[in-house]
Amino acid sequence: MLIVINFFRRYFIIYEFLRGYDPLYDFLFSNYMASEGCERQLTSLINAILVENNENIIFDLKIVDNKFLSGKVANNRNCILDLRSKSFDGRVVNIEVQKQGEKYFRRRSHLYISREFSNSAEKGGLERLKSHILINIIDFGFCKNNVISRKFNMIDKTELNCEYSDCIKIINVNVSAFRKLKEIDFDNPLHRWLVFLDKKSTREMIEMAISKDENIKIVHEKVEELLKDEAFLHELNKREQADLKYEGEIAYAKDEGKKEGIEEGMEKGIKKGKKEGIEEGIEKGIKQTELNVAKRMKNSNFSFDDIAKATGLSLDEIEKL
């Protein structure tokens, strides 16, 4: 009987302290942070990040664009969360949530911010171009010295403080790095927000953050309200199931493509009967793996962008398959 009691005590302790949701799940995040009426909490989060990276805070934030994924789009995975906002001084701030690392994550960040900057240019109005900031909230290892928050912009490493331009900046906020901290500074606004955004934060930690920050209290109450809504929960469940199906299809395509590609490559190498031939065969096998994965994904109606992310192939190579 003692064992049973201890089991249930342990179970309820775990249940008491662990969350039943992931704050960084894109559909949930977009509803409590990017929907109409969320300007206050969004401003608070952005300013906590900007201050930590020696940037001026923003005022009177306006949510310009928030892409809520429709059910059809979510199932086909044709786009991702894109939250674009603009402050009264003209600065544009984008937020992307990325929970898993991928091969071309950095290039994709460059593409997003460059495209936004280019699209904002008015004919003959270069002097009116404002600063664009892309904030990536990530939950995976990034760089060898895995810091919590880091700003990237165009700067000359060989000459101190020689910045080419301050118009384009990328700031990474790393939840997984924050999770490794031995001590949390609840007087630091960014630490408080990361406590809320980290799915592994205990209830005690969240309550401490709420007691110190009215904006986090607002967000917490918004999430609780959403999770009591049956229609929202139903939609959330549909999207989670679509994600699981998508990840399963990706894994299957990779496994099958890898198997076919390596077998084909090894066969070519063995036929040559030389070390060079085997090495060449393996190299060709790896390339063939990417092609096989891409073919399977293309036949399963994945978007070209998703195929490129999964395989590393160019859009031209995918189109020719």
Legacy VTK file of the C-alpha trace (Angstrom):
# vtk DataFile Version 3.0
C-alpha trace
ASCII
DATASET POLYDATA
POINTS 321 float
0.000 0.000 0.000
2.873 2.340 0.791
4.246 1.897 -2.743
0.880 2.799 -4.257
0.577 5.912 -2.108
4.086 7.012 -3.014
3.320 6.454 -6.705
0.236 8.654 -6.614
1.983 11.303 -4.557
4.797 11.397 -7.104
2.270 11.529 -9.971
0.372 14.468 -8.495
3.583 16.350 -7.723
4.631 16.010 -11.373
1.162 17.031 -12.575
1.160 20.003 -10.229
4.386 21.448 -11.586
4.403 20.572 -15.264
2.348 22.406 -17.880
-0.207 20.810 -20.116
0.671 23.034 -23.095
3.658 24.431 -24.976
3.666 28.280 -24.970
5.782 28.260 -28.159
3.328 26.196 -30.178
2.710 28.538 -33.113
-1.088 28.483 -33.174
-1.327 29.079 -29.426
1.386 31.756 -29.511
-0.376 33.642 -32.296
-3.607 33.719 -30.289
-2.227 35.011 -27.000
0.505 37.258 -28.406
-0.407 38.338 -31.937
-4.175 38.672 -32.096
-6.101 41.941 -31.849
-5.800 43.459 -28.389
-2.411 41.849 -27.647
-0.365 44.983 -28.331
0.453 45.587 -24.660
1.963 42.175 -23.929
3.692 42.055 -27.323
5.305 45.440 -26.651
6.467 44.207 -23.257
8.080 41.072 -24.733
9.781 42.961 -27.570
11.104 45.675 -25.244
12.507 43.085 -22.839
14.462 41.631 -25.777
15.545 45.016 -27.170
16.815 46.295 -23.803
18.852 43.113 -23.322
20.511 43.797 -26.701
21.189 47.523 -26.139
18.406 48.680 -28.464
15.977 51.536 -27.867
12.544 50.478 -26.645
9.442 50.925 -28.783
6.165 52.746 -28.106
2.681 52.557 -29.578
3.230 49.229 -31.260
0.860 48.207 -34.029
0.402 44.622 -35.228
0.708 44.964 -39.009
0.512 41.362 -40.129
-0.289 38.134 -38.323
-0.662 35.026 -40.453
-3.171 32.750 -38.776
-2.833 29.457 -40.607
-6.068 28.094 -41.976
-6.780 24.403 -41.441
-5.918 23.621 -45.052
-2.670 25.573 -44.942
-1.706 24.085 -41.574
-2.159 20.553 -42.877
-0.143 21.226 -46.012
2.487 23.204 -44.084
2.777 25.850 -46.772
3.767 28.682 -44.442
4.823 29.374 -40.886
3.953 31.873 -38.213
4.913 35.405 -39.184
4.223 38.199 -36.731
5.042 41.634 -38.068
4.660 44.795 -36.012
5.589 48.437 -36.369
6.415 51.110 -33.793
5.588 54.804 -33.972
9.201 55.601 -34.990
8.831 53.389 -38.076
10.914 50.415 -36.943
9.514 47.093 -38.140
9.821 44.097 -35.824
9.155 40.537 -36.965
8.914 37.571 -34.610
9.438 33.981 -35.712
9.074 31.001 -33.388
11.357 28.055 -34.212
11.329 25.052 -31.872
13.650 22.775 -33.848
16.911 23.391 -35.659
17.119 22.828 -39.390
19.845 22.815 -42.002
19.163 26.206 -43.559
17.724 28.061 -40.553
20.247 30.908 -40.785
19.784 31.381 -44.533
16.022 31.421 -44.081
16.375 34.163 -41.455
18.467 36.183 -43.906
15.855 35.660 -46.601
12.954 36.756 -44.375
14.532 39.945 -43.101
16.000 40.888 -46.497
12.664 40.367 -48.205
10.854 42.471 -45.590
13.416 45.257 -45.946
13.231 45.179 -49.737
9.432 45.200 -49.767
9.343 48.274 -47.537
11.394 50.375 -49.947
9.469 53.117 -51.673
10.462 54.321 -55.132
12.970 57.110 -54.706
12.599 57.036 -50.934
15.739 55.345 -49.625
16.149 58.041 -46.984
12.832 56.948 -45.459
13.820 53.302 -44.989
13.561 52.339 -41.328
15.290 49.687 -39.269
14.012 46.112 -39.582
14.496 43.673 -36.727
13.857 39.945 -36.894
13.475 38.257 -33.498
13.873 34.479 -33.591
12.565 32.783 -30.457
14.271 29.398 -30.648
14.408 26.263 -28.497
17.538 24.481 -29.747
21.312 24.836 -29.600
22.711 27.712 -31.663
26.429 28.526 -31.943
29.086 26.982 -29.718
28.740 29.534 -26.938
25.034 29.020 -26.436
24.001 32.407 -24.992
20.438 33.374 -24.087
20.146 36.403 -26.349
22.388 37.567 -29.169
22.128 40.306 -31.779
23.535 39.928 -35.292
24.034 42.737 -37.780
26.458 43.841 -40.490
29.716 44.741 -38.764
33.415 44.589 -39.616
35.166 42.164 -37.245
38.616 43.548 -38.087
37.870 47.097 -36.926
36.257 47.871 -33.594
32.765 49.399 -33.749
32.755 49.672 -37.530
29.118 49.008 -38.418
28.096 49.044 -42.066
24.433 49.725 -41.359
21.946 49.457 -38.534
18.982 48.900 -40.861
18.864 45.099 -40.654
19.270 43.198 -37.392
18.584 39.651 -36.290
18.159 38.814 -32.601
18.061 35.218 -31.421
16.432 34.494 -28.061
17.299 30.985 -26.955
14.903 29.259 -24.576
17.043 26.101 -24.332
20.065 28.177 -23.245
17.953 29.974 -20.648
16.774 26.598 -19.323
20.377 25.778 -18.337
20.748 28.803 -16.050
21.456 27.897 -12.432
19.810 31.063 -11.132
16.965 33.105 -12.615
16.868 36.866 -12.116
13.171 37.658 -11.699
14.026 41.368 -11.714
15.151 40.942 -15.337
12.154 41.386 -17.711
13.594 39.003 -20.317
14.134 36.287 -17.691
10.520 36.665 -16.599
9.270 36.292 -20.175
11.473 33.265 -20.787
10.102 31.628 -17.659
6.657 31.959 -19.198
7.748 30.836 -22.684
9.652 27.775 -21.438
7.318 24.774 -21.440
9.406 23.191 -18.660
8.980 26.035 -16.168
7.331 24.966 -12.922
4.134 26.517 -11.627
6.123 28.089 -8.821
8.428 29.834 -11.329
5.468 31.042 -13.395
3.696 32.400 -10.329
6.849 34.292 -9.362
7.075 35.827 -12.853
3.378 36.772 -12.731
3.789 38.429 -9.324
6.578 40.591 -10.756
5.061 41.448 -14.145
1.493 42.524 -14.907
1.945 41.816 -18.628
2.826 38.183 -17.994
-0.224 37.927 -15.766
-2.348 39.201 -18.684
-0.843 36.615 -21.046
-1.240 33.797 -18.522
-4.924 34.638 -18.041
-5.386 34.857 -21.822
-3.931 31.357 -22.271
-6.132 29.923 -19.517
-9.151 31.511 -21.181
-8.228 30.017 -24.559
-7.701 26.544 -23.120
-11.207 26.595 -21.614
-12.752 27.302 -25.019
-13.970 24.036 -26.597
-13.818 25.377 -30.159
-10.234 26.557 -29.676
-9.191 23.258 -28.095
-10.728 21.356 -30.993
-8.805 23.462 -33.520
-5.613 23.134 -31.463
-5.992 19.356 -31.403
-6.524 19.236 -35.184
-3.352 21.202 -35.782
-1.301 19.077 -33.397
-2.508 15.942 -35.199
-1.582 17.533 -38.538
1.887 18.284 -37.175
2.374 14.692 -36.015
1.296 13.404 -39.415
3.637 15.831 -41.168
6.615 14.850 -38.976
5.848 11.167 -39.516
5.751 11.612 -43.296
9.055 13.501 -43.216
10.703 10.766 -41.116
9.362 8.006 -43.392
10.515 9.782 -46.556
13.982 10.292 -45.089
14.310 6.688 -43.924
13.174 5.257 -47.250
15.221 7.692 -49.301
18.335 7.072 -47.199
17.980 3.311 -47.579
17.532 3.482 -51.343
20.276 6.048 -51.844
22.934 4.258 -49.796
22.164 0.896 -51.397
22.449 2.400 -54.861
25.641 4.260 -53.991
27.309 1.240 -52.372
26.428 -0.898 -55.365
28.186 1.526 -57.693
31.207 1.684 -55.415
31.528 -2.080 -55.058
31.367 -2.537 -58.817
34.453 -0.370 -59.204
36.213 -2.520 -56.618
38.473 0.269 -55.396
38.625 2.459 -52.337
38.045 5.513 -54.481
35.077 3.839 -56.080
33.484 3.015 -52.732
34.035 6.543 -51.462
32.585 7.951 -54.661
29.689 5.533 -54.416
28.917 6.605 -50.856
29.086 10.254 -51.886
26.711 9.577 -54.763
24.542 7.591 -52.382
24.187 10.572 -50.069
23.182 12.740 -53.025
20.795 10.055 -54.199
19.332 9.949 -50.697
18.442 13.627 -50.938
16.892 13.086 -54.361
14.857 10.077 -53.203
13.587 11.925 -50.133
12.642 14.876 -52.336
10.797 12.620 -54.820
8.767 10.990 -52.071
7.904 14.320 -50.492
6.987 15.791 -53.876
4.715 12.832 -54.592
3.090 13.413 -51.195
2.331 17.029 -52.198
4.755 18.704 -49.795
5.571 22.306 -50.687
8.880 23.031 -52.446
10.012 25.103 -49.436
9.468 22.173 -47.068
11.317 19.815 -49.413
14.246 22.224 -49.649
14.435 22.488 -45.849
14.377 18.712 -45.389
16.862 17.797 -48.126
19.063 20.800 -48.793
18.266 20.666 -52.521
17.696 23.878 -54.445
14.241 24.783 -55.751
15.514 24.266 -59.302
16.666 20.721 -58.493
13.314 19.928 -56.887
11.366 21.323 -59.835
13.336 19.080 -62.256
12.530 15.865 -60.353
LINES 1 322
321 0 1 2 3 4 5 6 7 8 9 10 11 12 13 14 15 16 17 18 19 20 21 22 23 24 25 26 27 28 29 30 31 32 33 34 35 36 37 38 39 40 41 42 43 44 45 46 47 48 49 50 51 52 53 54 55 56 57 58 59 60 61 62 63 64 65 66 67 68 69 70 71 72 73 74 75 76 77 78 79 80 81 82 83 84 85 86 87 88 89 90 91 92 93 94 95 96 97 98 99 100 101 102 103 104 105 106 107 108 109 110 111 112 113 114 115 116 117 118 119 120 121 122 123 124 125 126 127 128 129 130 131 132 133 134 135 136 137 138 139 140 141 142 143 144 145 146 147 148 149 150 151 152 153 154 155 156 157 158 159 160 161 162 163 164 165 166 167 168 169 170 171 172 173 174 175 176 177 178 179 180 181 182 183 184 185 186 187 188 189 190 191 192 193 194 195 196 197 198 199 200 201 202 203 204 205 206 207 208 209 210 211 212 213 214 215 216 217 218 219 220 221 222 223 224 225 226 227 228 229 230 231 232 233 234 235 236 237 238 239 240 241 242 243 244 245 246 247 248 249 250 251 252 253 254 255 256 257 258 259 260 261 262 263 264 265 266 267 268 269 270 271 272 273 274 275 276 277 278 279 280 281 282 283 284 285 286 287 288 289 290 291 292 293 294 295 296 297 298 299 300 301 302 303 304 305 306 307 308 309 310 311 312 313 314 315 316 317 318 319 320
